[in-house]
Amino acid sequence: MAEGWDEDELRALRGALHAQDGAALLAALRRGPVREVLQLAGDGVAGTAAQGLPGAAEMAALFLGALRERGFRGDEELADRLRAATGDAAVPFLRPLAVDLEMLGMLLEGDPAESGGRVDLSTGECWPAFTDELGPGPEAEEADDPERWLSVPALGSRAGYRDMELFIDGLGDVALADRLRIAIGGRGAFRRFKDVLAGDERSWSRYQRFRDERQRGRARAWLAEEGYCPHITFFVEPGSGSYPSGPV
């Protein structure tokens, strides 16, 4: 496998996930290191494994090994789902919710003084708190209905700051790591960190994937604590030997 994902490879991976195309997803995952896209693609792999798509069980096993080795927050919840999809464990007692983990993660890590929001339990759509003021948003009379909405707190940027620290610790470039450690000291740390990485496109792309994985994992873990798991549906072509089993 390649040392990292390029933009075309990531575009193909995201396209397969968006199209809910299991065969295309498995093909795309063979083009780069799965350890960098575990949270991004894990639900899709679980979906293809649950339907018995050729090669899916092997990909799920590869994901499980990488999740055990990595151990980010949210990785164990994803591993539970993959084990259930391959028949190695009971299905977690969590309600499926078609929520975008990236959007949920952004709500969770917003400014506590200004952000947060809610998730529509009927659609999975994420609504930032400020849409209540700007509209169109949730109807006022329904906004506090716990059967319709899941409230999302804004927890601030501490977790994001920790992401920068861990990324720096994992860099093989000592000179760049030293510059980044200086950059994240004091106010304006996020902006200075970005400015330093702006001159190194490869490292910036690697950091974005690292940050996104950790943010999605935190969103998954928070969702599980609330009693939900991401919902995704994959379909396979007739005649492939497997049949659509619906959402997983």
C-alpha positions as CSV (number, residue, x, y, z in Angstrom):
1,M,0.0,0.0,0.0
2,A,1.0,3.6,-0.5
3,E,2.5,5.7,2.3
4,G,-0.5,8.0,2.3
5,W,-3.6,9.1,0.5
6,D,-3.5,11.5,-2.4
7,E,-6.5,13.7,-3.2
8,D,-7.7,11.6,-6.1
9,E,-7.7,8.5,-3.9
10,L,-9.6,10.2,-1.1
11,R,-12.1,11.6,-3.6
12,A,-12.7,8.0,-4.9
13,L,-13.1,6.8,-1.3
14,R,-15.6,9.5,-0.4
15,G,-17.4,9.1,-3.6
16,A,-17.9,5.3,-2.9
17,L,-19.2,6.2,0.5
18,H,-21.6,8.8,-0.8
19,A,-22.9,6.5,-3.5
20,Q,-23.3,3.7,-1.0
21,D,-21.4,1.5,-3.4
22,G,-19.8,-1.4,-1.5
23,A,-17.7,-2.8,-4.3
24,A,-16.3,0.6,-5.1
25,L,-15.6,1.2,-1.4
26,L,-13.6,-2.0,-1.1
27,A,-11.6,-1.2,-4.3
28,A,-10.9,2.4,-3.1
29,L,-9.7,1.1,0.3
30,R,-7.0,-1.0,-1.4
31,R,-5.4,2.2,-2.7
32,G,-4.1,3.7,0.6
33,P,-3.3,2.9,4.2
34,V,-6.5,2.0,6.1
35,R,-5.1,3.2,9.4
36,E,-5.7,6.8,8.2
37,V,-9.4,6.4,7.3
38,L,-10.7,4.0,9.9
39,Q,-13.4,6.3,11.3
40,L,-14.2,7.7,7.8
41,A,-14.8,4.3,6.2
42,G,-15.5,1.9,9.1
43,D,-19.3,2.1,8.9
44,G,-19.2,1.4,5.2
45,V,-16.9,-1.6,5.7
46,A,-19.3,-2.9,8.4
47,G,-22.2,-2.5,5.9
48,T,-20.4,-4.5,3.2
49,A,-19.4,-7.2,5.7
50,A,-22.9,-7.6,7.0
51,Q,-24.1,-8.3,3.5
52,G,-21.3,-10.7,2.7
53,L,-19.8,-8.8,-0.2
54,P,-16.6,-10.6,-1.5
55,G,-13.5,-9.3,0.3
56,A,-15.5,-7.4,2.9
57,A,-14.7,-9.8,5.8
58,E,-11.0,-9.6,5.0
59,M,-11.2,-5.8,5.0
60,A,-13.1,-5.8,8.2
61,A,-10.4,-7.9,9.8
62,L,-7.8,-5.4,8.6
63,F,-9.8,-2.6,10.1
64,L,-10.1,-4.4,13.4
65,G,-6.4,-5.0,13.6
66,A,-5.7,-1.3,12.9
67,L,-8.3,-0.1,15.4
68,R,-6.8,-2.3,18.2
69,E,-3.3,-1.0,17.4
70,R,-4.4,2.7,17.3
71,G,-6.8,3.0,20.2
72,F,-8.2,6.5,19.6
73,R,-11.4,7.5,21.4
74,G,-14.3,6.0,19.5
75,D,-12.2,3.2,17.9
76,E,-13.6,0.6,20.3
77,E,-17.2,1.5,19.5
78,L,-16.3,1.1,15.8
79,A,-14.6,-2.2,16.5
80,D,-17.7,-3.5,18.2
81,R,-19.7,-2.6,15.1
82,L,-17.3,-4.4,12.8
83,R,-17.3,-7.5,15.0
84,A,-21.1,-7.6,15.0
85,A,-21.2,-7.2,11.2
86,T,-18.9,-10.2,10.7
87,G,-20.8,-12.3,13.2
88,D,-18.1,-12.3,15.9
89,A,-20.1,-10.4,18.5
90,A,-23.6,-9.4,19.4
91,V,-25.0,-6.3,17.7
92,P,-24.5,-3.3,20.1
93,F,-27.7,-2.2,21.7
94,L,-27.6,1.3,20.1
95,R,-30.3,3.0,18.0
96,P,-29.2,3.7,14.4
97,L,-29.1,7.4,13.5
98,A,-28.2,8.7,10.0
99,V,-25.9,11.4,11.3
100,D,-22.8,12.9,9.7
101,L,-20.0,12.3,12.2
102,E,-18.0,15.2,10.7
103,M,-20.8,17.7,11.3
104,L,-21.5,16.3,14.8
105,G,-17.9,16.6,15.7
106,M,-17.9,20.2,14.6
107,L,-20.9,20.9,16.9
108,L,-19.3,19.2,19.8
109,E,-16.0,21.1,19.5
110,G,-17.4,24.5,19.0
111,D,-17.0,27.5,21.3
112,P,-19.1,26.8,24.5
113,A,-20.2,30.5,24.6
114,E,-21.6,30.5,21.1
115,S,-22.0,27.0,19.6
116,G,-23.6,23.6,20.2
117,G,-26.8,22.6,18.6
118,R,-29.1,19.6,18.1
119,V,-29.5,16.6,16.0
120,D,-32.9,15.8,14.3
121,L,-33.6,12.2,15.5
122,S,-35.9,11.7,12.5
123,T,-33.4,12.6,9.8
124,G,-30.0,12.7,11.5
125,E,-29.5,16.3,10.4
126,C,-27.3,18.5,12.5
127,W,-28.5,22.0,13.4
128,P,-26.0,24.5,14.9
129,A,-27.5,26.6,17.7
130,F,-27.2,29.9,15.7
131,T,-29.7,28.6,13.1
132,D,-32.4,29.0,15.7
133,E,-31.8,32.7,15.4
134,L,-31.3,32.9,11.6
135,G,-33.8,30.3,10.3
136,P,-34.9,28.2,8.7
137,G,-34.5,25.9,11.6
138,P,-36.4,23.7,14.0
139,E,-39.9,24.9,14.7
140,A,-40.0,26.7,18.1
141,E,-42.7,24.5,19.5
142,E,-40.7,21.4,18.6
143,A,-37.2,22.6,19.6
144,D,-37.3,21.1,23.1
145,D,-39.0,17.8,22.2
146,P,-36.7,15.0,23.4
147,E,-38.4,12.6,21.1
148,R,-37.5,14.7,18.1
149,W,-34.2,16.3,19.1
150,L,-30.9,15.3,20.6
151,S,-29.2,18.3,22.2
152,V,-25.4,18.6,21.4
153,P,-23.2,20.5,23.8
154,A,-20.2,22.6,22.7
155,L,-17.2,21.3,24.5
156,G,-14.6,23.7,23.3
157,S,-11.2,23.3,21.6
158,R,-9.2,21.4,24.2
159,A,-9.5,18.1,22.3
160,G,-8.4,19.8,19.1
161,Y,-5.4,21.2,20.8
162,R,-4.5,17.7,22.0
163,D,-4.8,16.6,18.4
164,M,-2.0,19.0,17.5
165,E,0.2,17.8,20.3
166,L,-0.2,14.2,19.3
167,F,0.4,14.9,15.6
168,I,3.6,16.7,16.5
169,D,4.7,13.8,18.7
170,G,4.3,11.5,15.7
171,L,6.3,13.5,13.2
172,G,9.5,12.1,11.9
173,D,10.7,15.5,10.9
174,V,12.4,16.8,14.0
175,A,12.9,20.4,12.7
176,L,9.3,20.7,11.7
177,A,8.1,19.2,15.0
178,D,10.2,21.8,16.9
179,R,8.7,24.7,14.9
180,L,5.2,23.4,15.5
181,R,5.8,23.0,19.3
182,I,6.8,26.7,19.4
183,A,3.8,27.6,17.3
184,I,1.2,26.1,19.6
185,G,2.4,28.0,22.7
186,G,-0.1,30.6,23.9
187,R,-3.0,32.3,22.3
188,G,-3.5,31.9,18.6
189,A,-2.0,28.4,18.6
190,F,-4.4,27.0,16.0
191,R,-3.7,29.8,13.5
192,R,0.1,29.6,14.0
193,F,0.1,25.8,13.7
194,K,-1.7,26.1,10.4
195,D,0.6,28.8,9.2
196,V,3.7,26.6,9.8
197,L,2.1,23.6,8.1
198,A,1.0,25.8,5.1
199,G,4.4,25.5,3.6
200,D,4.4,21.7,3.7
201,E,1.4,20.4,1.7
202,R,2.0,16.7,2.4
203,S,2.2,17.3,6.2
204,W,-0.8,19.6,6.2
205,S,-2.9,16.9,4.4
206,R,-1.6,14.2,6.8
207,Y,-2.6,16.4,9.7
208,Q,-6.1,17.0,8.3
209,R,-6.7,13.3,8.0
210,F,-5.3,12.7,11.5
211,R,-7.5,15.5,13.0
212,D,-10.6,14.3,11.1
213,E,-10.2,10.7,12.3
214,R,-9.9,11.8,15.9
215,Q,-12.8,14.2,15.7
216,R,-15.1,11.6,14.1
217,G,-14.0,9.1,16.8
218,R,-14.9,11.5,19.5
219,A,-18.3,12.1,17.9
220,R,-18.9,8.4,17.6
221,A,-18.0,7.9,21.3
222,W,-20.3,10.7,22.4
223,L,-23.1,9.4,20.2
224,A,-22.8,5.9,21.8
225,E,-23.0,7.5,25.3
226,E,-26.3,8.9,24.2
227,G,-27.5,5.5,23.0
228,Y,-27.0,5.9,19.2
229,C,-24.7,4.7,16.5
230,P,-24.2,6.0,12.9
231,H,-26.6,4.5,10.4
232,I,-25.5,3.7,6.8
233,T,-27.0,1.7,4.0
234,F,-25.1,-0.2,1.4
235,F,-26.4,-2.1,-1.6
236,V,-24.8,-4.8,-3.7
237,E,-25.5,-5.6,-7.4
238,P,-27.9,-8.4,-8.1
239,G,-26.1,-11.6,-9.0
240,S,-23.1,-10.8,-6.8
241,G,-24.0,-13.6,-4.4
242,S,-25.2,-11.3,-1.7
243,Y,-28.4,-9.4,-1.3
244,P,-29.3,-6.0,0.3
245,S,-29.9,-6.5,4.0
246,G,-30.9,-3.0,4.6
247,P,-29.3,-0.5,6.9
248,V,-26.7,-1.5,9.4
